[in-house]
Amino acid sequence: MITIVKRISYNIYKMKELLSVITLCISYAWGQAYHSPPNILFIMADDHAAKAVSSYNDNLIHTPNIDRIGKEGARFTQAFATNAICAPSRATILTAKFSHLNGQKDNHAIFDGNQQTITNIRL
């Protein structure tokens, strides 16, 4: 039981660390752009296993354009999902809040667009 609690605490710590890095990058980009919006391209593919992109594992499929983005940008080699269900996982990315806090507990709930999201941050 203690091992599970430690693992969960570590995962929460890593999620907070990742969100801090994303926020820092957005803040830097915003500061560089002054009055124009930040120039950030965030690509999120739904249900992509590591085997589906050849820059991670080229045994199954070849994806040269995605591989080029990985070489010129960033590749994440250690990650986890906060929720295994599609809509709650996306809502967590948008709000930086777990599903029980952002209200998106399943795929049938309607997302509360009035809450603060990464797309409407005002710096």
C-alpha positions, -999 to +999 in steps of 0.1 A: +000+000+000+028+024+009+045+017-025+012+026-043+009+058-024+045+067-031+040+060-068+008+082-069+026+110-051+055+108-075+032+108-105+014+139-091+047+156-086+058+148-122+025+162-135+029+194-116+065+196-129+054+191-165+026+218-161+052+241-146+075+237-176+046+242-201+035+274-182+071+286-182+074+281-219+042+299-226+052+328-203+086+331-221+069+330-256+044+355-245+072+378-232+091+375-265+060+383-285+050+413-264+016+422-277+010+393-300-001+359-288+026+332-282+037+311-312+032+276-297+022+245-317+008+218-294+001+185-312-019+159-293-027+127-310-055+106-294-047+070-285-012+070-300+009+042-285+047+045-288+046+018-315+026+042-337+054+067-342+086+056-357+108+081-338+100+060-307+100+026-322+105+020-360+095-017-360+058-012-369+053+019-390+073+047-405+063+083-398+090+105-414+071+138-409+064+132-373+100+120-368+112+153-382+091+172-357+106+151-330+142+158-342+136+195-345+114+199-315+108+178-284+101+142-277+086+130-245+100+096-235+085+094-200+048+104-196+016+092-180-021+099-185-041+114-156-071+095-169-075+066-192-108+080-206-105+104-236-125+135-226-114+136-190-078+132-200-081+161-225-099+182-199-070+176-174-045+189-200-066+220-207-073+229-171-043+214-152-068+200-128-077+164-121-111+151-133-127+153-099-118+191-099-126+201-135-159+182-136-152+160-166-156+126-151-166+107-183-171+111-220-208+120-217-204+151-195-204+185-211-171+203-205-175+235-184-159+261-207-162+288-180-132+276-161-096+287-166-079+267-193-045+268-209-060+283-240-074+314-223-046+323-199-042+360-194-006+370-184 
